[in-house]
Amino acid sequence: MLTSSLSKIQSTKTSALADHLILGFIILLKFILQYFAINPVYELHRDEYLHIDLGNHLAWGYASVPPITGLISKVILSLGGAVFWVKFFPALFGAGLLYFVWKMVEELDGGLFAKVLATSSVMFSVLVRINTLYQPNSLDFLCWTALFYFVIKYVNRGEIQWLYAIGLVFGIGFLNKYNIVFLVIGIIPAIALSPHRKLFKNAHLYKAVGLAVILISPNLYWQWINDFPVIKHMTALTEIQLVKVSRWDFLKEQLYFFFGSLPVLVTGIGALLVNRKYKRYQFLAFALIFILVLFTYLRAKGYYAIGLYPVFLAFGAVVLEQYLKNSWKKFIGLVLLVFPIGFFVFMMPIFLPVWSPEKMEEEQEMFNDLGLNRWEDGKLHAIPQDYADMLGWKELAGIVDQGIGQLASKDHLLIHCDNYGQAGAINYYSNSGVPALSLNADYINWYDLEKEPIINVVLVNNAGNFDRDREENLFSEVIKIGEIQHPLAREKGTTVYLLKGAKRSINDILKSEIAQRKSIE
């Protein structure tokens, strides 16, 4: 009997080691995949430059995002700020999401096949595209998945530490992207309509809520003293962008995100709705419905809901593992494993920037037919807007440095840009050491106009946006330095001017423009 027990223990240890090795391999593969998902000819995206710059201005909030992005950017800058580190963190958050999906399957008593099926379903999906860019979305979807995981842990075990884990994850998620509020809005009524409603009588739930409030309170205070820029941002987003979003298109997009694994996803949702074995988790399916209805009503962008689906892929993988146990059905399991990978490889050139811009331009008709070349202006262009937003930035910084090189001194110099992408890219690539600023996004808050007077300006103007008469009235000399020539860059034609010898107080003019801009916003 002792020998039998020792054998079982050894077998369990061997199985656990194999699990850990396979999970480690999957996570390593995730990192490799992310670094090969972008053709190196592309530069960073305009949003990434802004996010990196937040690390130079740590605060409890920003006009564009909550504070965690600034903190992560500070770490990136402390590591040298190289592209490798910029891309490392979204890849890390994507790997963390895979870890929680694996653990979720484990919590649902799924075996190795279910773990591999669930994680591969998540890995070979739209999340590769999400995890290529340094934006809050990667951590947002990780937090959604972690919160679902801790909810399942509490439902299974009833241990109070999982309530505090939920509060902690919500707090982190809120400080990263306010989108996680919609997850909680959907879960609360779903629980209220289920047998788990007794949770609302648990004092530890409200202590966990208190923990979350403590975590997010510095950002709430920052929002309050700054007149809640998040409300202004959401109002502008609704009026300018979301009003154009079709509710039907939002729902159709949900089918594309995990298209290669739709059978797994549908199985997971269906099992929660109709299978009595999973009745205790049925409230999760209702939460999905509530959140999708809410997003549809609000005309949300399709990708806002991506964080909903990994949990249902985990359930689907567990259900299918049970169903496919018989020998003749194992072939179906193999197909379910291989198809997402094959579909992903086939579709890579469509939804990832693995082709060069020139190659994409050659295939322009295909991208036009798919609607991928239609930009925010409603017109069709040579390549997708996101990819055009990753071109021309180094060229711009080089032109700016060329202009600064014509000055005897960098003292009393301002680099003034039309938009945040220009300012962020110059700060990332320029060798001048002079910070670029803009009246756009968070940069409007970073002007220091109380010290030395501005005498010379390097002016970065959008194409066709230069008023020579105005600038010649303000400066003794106006010199055109150059413009972005890259034919496929969204910033093509952006022009750099050197304005020398201010005739009037540029500081006062900027103070007035900043006050006017803020009053309008």
N, C-alpha and C positions, 0 to 999 in steps of 0.2 A: 504493500500500500504506500509506504514511504517513497519507494522508487517511482511509483505511478504519479504521486503528487509532485515529486521533483521534476519528473518529465513534463507534466502539465505546466509547471512554472517556467521551465526552460522554453517550452513551446510558445508560451505567452510572451516571454521576453523577446524571442526571435521574431514573432509576429509584430510586436511593437517596434522593434528595430527596423524591420522591413518597411513598416508604415512611415516611420520617420525619414528613412532614406528616400522613399518615393516622394513624400511631401517636399523634402529638401530639393530633390531633382526638379519637381514641378515649379518650385519657387525660383530656382536657378534658371530654368527655361523661360520663366516669365521675364526676368531681367534681360536675358539675351534677346528675347523677342522684342522687347521695348526698344532696345538700342539699335535694332536692325529695322525698325518700323518707319524710320525717316531717312530718306536719301540725304547724305551729308552735304549736298549742294545747298540745302535749305538752311536758313538762319533761324533764330528764335522767332516766335510769333510776337506781334506787337503787344499783346496782353502780358506776355511773359516779362518783357522789359519793365513794364510798370510794376508787376508783382515783385521783381527782384529789387527795384528801387525802394520799395516799402521797407526793406531791411536797413536802409540808411536813415529811416525816420520812424523808429519804433514808437508805437502809440497803442492805446486801447481800442482804437477804431480808425477806419478810413472811409472816405466817401465811396470807394469802389468795393471794398470787401471788409469783413470783420478782421480782428487783429492777428489771428494765427498765421496767416500768409506772411505778414511782416516778420514774425518770429522765425519762421522757417527760412525766409530769405536772409535773415541775419546769419543763420547757420551756414547757408550756401556761400555767402560772401566771406565768412570767416574761413571757409575751406578753399577760398581762392576764386569762387564765382565762375568756374569753368562750365562749359556746356554739359560736361559729364555730370556735374553735381546738380545742375538745373533739372536735368532729365532723371536723375537718380530718385528724387523724392516722389514724383508721381508713380514711378515704377515700384518704389517701395510700398506705397499705399495700395497699389494694385496687387502686389504680392500679399500684403496683409489681408486684403479682401479674400484672396484664395485660401489663406490660412483659416479664416473664420468659416468659410464654406465647408472646408474639410472637417473642422471641429463640429460644425452643425450636423453634418452627416453622421459623424461619430456619436453625437448626442442622441440622434434618432435611431441608433443601433444599426446603422448602415455598415456594410463591409467594404473591403478594398475596392471592389468594382464600382460601388456607388460613390465612393470618395473620388476616384479617378474620373468617373463620368461627370460628376457635379463640377469638379474643378476645371476639367477640360471644356465643359459647356460654358463656363464663365470666362475662361482664359481666351478662347478663340471666338471672340464676340466684339461688339462695339467698344468694349472696355479697353481694347488695345489702342483704339483711336483716342479715347479719353485720357489714357495714361501716357500719351506721347507729349502732352502739353502741361506745363507748370501752371496750373490753375486750381482753384479750390475744389473742383469737381471730383478729383481722385480721392481726396480725403473725405469729402462729403459722402460718396458712395460706400467707402469703407466704414464710416460711422453708422450709416443706415444698416449695413449688414451686421456690424457688431451689436447694434441695439437689438436687432431681431434675434441674434444668437443668445443674448442675455435674457430676453423675454422667454425664449424656449427653455433656457436653463431654469428660470424661475418656475415656469409652468410644470416642468418635469419634477423639480426637487423641492420647491417651496422654500428655499433657503434665502434669507433676507439679504445676503451679500449681493445677490444678483440684482436686487432693486437698486442698491447703491451703485452697482456697475452701470445700470441703465442711466441713472442720474449723471454719472461721470461722463459717459459717452455722449449723452445729450448735450452736456455743457461744452465738451470739446467740439462737438459737431456744430453747435450754435456759434461758437467763437471762430469757426472756420467758414460757414456758409449758413445763412438763415433758413435755407431750404428745408432743413431737418425739422423745423416747426410743423411743416405739413405732414410729416410722418407721424408725429405725435397727435396731431389733429385727427388723423385717420384711425389711429390705434385706440384712442380713448372711447369713442362710441362703439367700436367693434367689441371691446372688452365689456362695456356696459350692457351690451345685448347678449353676452355669453354667460355661462355659469361662473366665469372668473370674475364677475362683478364684485364678488366679496373682497377682492383686492382693495377696493376703495375704502374698506373699513380697517385696513392695515395701517397702523401708525407709521411703520417704517417707510411706506410709500411716500408719505408727506415729508419725512426726514430726507428721503432721497431727492424729492422735489426741492427741498431747502438746499441740499448740496448743489444741485444744478443752478439754483438761483444765485448762490454765493459765487459760483464759477463765472456766471455770465454778467454779474452785477457791475463790474468795472466797465464793460462794454455798454451796458444799458445807461450807466451814468455818463459815459462819453457821448452816447447818442443824445442824451437829454441836454447836456451843456452845449452841444453843437446843433441844436434844433432838429434832431432826428433826420440826418441826411439819408438814412435808409428809406424813410417814407418818401422823400423827394425822389430818390433813385427809383423806387418801385413805381411811383406815379409816372415818372418820365418813361420808364421802360414800358409801362402799360399803354401810354398814349402814343409812343413812337414805334415800338416793336411788336408788343403782344397783341395790339389791336389788329395787326395784320395776320396773326396766326389763325389758321382755320382749325376749328374744333375737330372736324373730320380728319384733317391731316395729322393732328396730334395723335388721334387714336390709331391711324394707320401706321405711324412711325413706331408705335409700341411693338409692332410685329417684326420690325426689321432689326432691332437691337440684338436679339439672340436668335436670329432666323435659323441658323444652323442647328440649333438645339430646341426648336419649337416643340417637338414631341415630348421632350423632357419637361419643358416648362408647362405645357398644357396638362401633362400627367400630374405634375405637382399641384397645380391649382385645382384640377378636377378631383384629386384624391381628398383634398381638404374640404371640398364642398359635399362630396357624396359618400366617401368611405368612412364607415363608422369607426374604424380603427384609428383614424386621425381626427376624430370629432373634437378632442380637446384643443386641437390647433385650428379649428374652423374659423375662429375669430380673425386669424391672419388673412384668410381669403376675403373676409368682409372688409378688413382694413384696406386691402388692395382695391376693392371696389370703391370704397369711400374716397380714397386718395385720387384715384383716376377720375372719378366724377368731379371732385373739387378742381383738379388740374384742368379738366376739360372745360368746366364752367369759366375758370379764370383765363382761359386761352394760354396756358403755360406752354413753354417750349418743350418739345417732345423729350429731350434728354433729361429734363428735371426728374423724370420718373424712373430712370435707369436703376437707381438704388433699390427699387422695390423687388427686383426679379431674382437676384441670387438665392434668396431664401427659398423660393418656390422651385428653383432648379435643384436645390439640395433635397427637398421633399420628393420631387419627381425622380431623382436618381435612386433614392431609397426604395420607392414603390416599384420602379422598373427592375431593380436588382432582385426583389422578391418574385416578381412575375417571370423573370427570365432565368430562373434557376434550372429548369429542365434543359437537358443537353441540346435538343433541337432548336431551342429558343436562344441559345447563346450566340448564334449567328446574328440575331437581331441586335443583341447587345453590342457585338463588334461593329455593326453598322452605325449604331447610335454613337459609338466612340469615334469612329473614323470620319463620319460625314461632316461634323462641325469643322474638323481640321481641313478636310478637302475643300469644303465650301469657303472657309476662311482664306486658304491659299489662292483659290480661284478669284476671290473678290478683293484680295489685297490691293491691287492697283486701282481699284475703284474708290475705296474709302480710306486708304493710307497713302501718304506722300512718298511712295517707294520709287516712282518714276521721276525722272528729271522734269523740270518745268517744260523743257523743249519737247520731250516725249509726250507729255500731257497735252501740249498744244497740237501736236500731230494727231492725237486722238480726240480732238476737241468735239467732234460731232457726237461721239459716244457719250461724253460728259454732258453735252447739251441735251441729248435725248433723256438723260437721267435727271436733268434739272440741277446738276451739281455746279454748273458754271453760272448760275443765276445769283447775282450779288444782292446786297441790301437795296441797291438802287432799282432793282427789278429787271435789270438788263442782263443779257448773256455776255460773258467775257471769255477770254482765251483759256483760263484755268480757274479752279474754284477760288473763292475769296480768301479762305483760310490759308491757302498755299501762296497766293499773291501777297498775303500779309507776312510772309516769311522770306521776303526777297528785298534787296536794295538797302538794307540797314547798314551794313559795313561800308558800302559805297557812300552813304550819307555821312557817316562819322568821319570818313576820310576827307570829304569835301570840307566839313566843318574844321577839322584840324588844319587843312590847307589855308583856310581863311584866318584862323588864329595865328598861324605862322607869319602872317603879314603884319602883325602888330609887334611893336617894340616891347610891350609889356602886357601881361594878362590882368594887371590890376584894373579895377573899375570896368570890368568886362562882364557882360551878360550874354548867355546863349538863350535865345527866346524862340520857342517852337509853337507851331500851330496846333499840335496834338500830342497826346501822351506817348504814342508810339515813337514819334520822332525824339522826344526828350529822353525816353527810357533807352532807346537804342544808342543814342549819342553817349549817354552816361555809361553804357555797357562797353562800347567799342572804342570811344575816343581816348587818346593818349594825353589830352590837354590838362586834365585834372580840374577843369572848370565845369561845375554842374550845369546841365541844361534844364530849363524850366518851361512851363507852359501854363496858360490859363485854363487848361483842360484837365479833368479828373483831379487826383490828389495833388498834383503839382501846383495848383493854384494856392495851396496853403503853405508852400515851402519857400516863397520869396522872402528875402531879408532886405527890406528897403529902408531900414532905419540907420544903416551905417554909412558906408562910403557911397558917393554918388556914382551913377552909371554914366560912363563917358562913351564907351564903344559897345556895340551890340552885334553879335552874330545872329542874324535873323533867318529862321528856317520857315519857309512859306509853302503851303500847299500850292499845287500847280494852278496858275492863273489867279492867285490871291494876293498879288503884290500891288500896293498903292505907292508908286514911285513919288508922286507929288507930295504925299504926306510925309514920306521918309526924308525927302530932300529938304523939306521945311524944318525937320527936326534935327538933321545931322549935316555936318559940313561936307561929308563925302559919302557916296553910296556906290558900292562896288559889287557887281555880281561875281560870285566865286565859282559856281557851277550848279548842276542839277542832276538828280538821279536819272541815269540813262537806261537802267535795266528794263527791257521792253515788257516784261511780264510782272513787274512789281506793281502792287497797288499804289505805291507812292511814286510811280514814274512821273517825272516832271516836277517833283518837289525841289524847290530852289533855295540855295543858300546865298545870302547877301551879307556883306561886311559893311556896317554902318559906323562911321568914324566921326568923332568930335561932336558930341551932343550940344545943340544950341540952347536947349531948354532942359528942365529937370525931368529926366525920364522916370526917375523914382516917383515923382508926383503923378505923372501920367498913368503909370502902372497901378499906383494906389487907387486912383479913380476908377480904372478899368476893372480892377479886382473887386472893389466895392459894388460896382454896377453889376458885374457878373454874378456875384453872390446874392444880390438882392433879387435878381431875376430867377435864380435857381431856388 
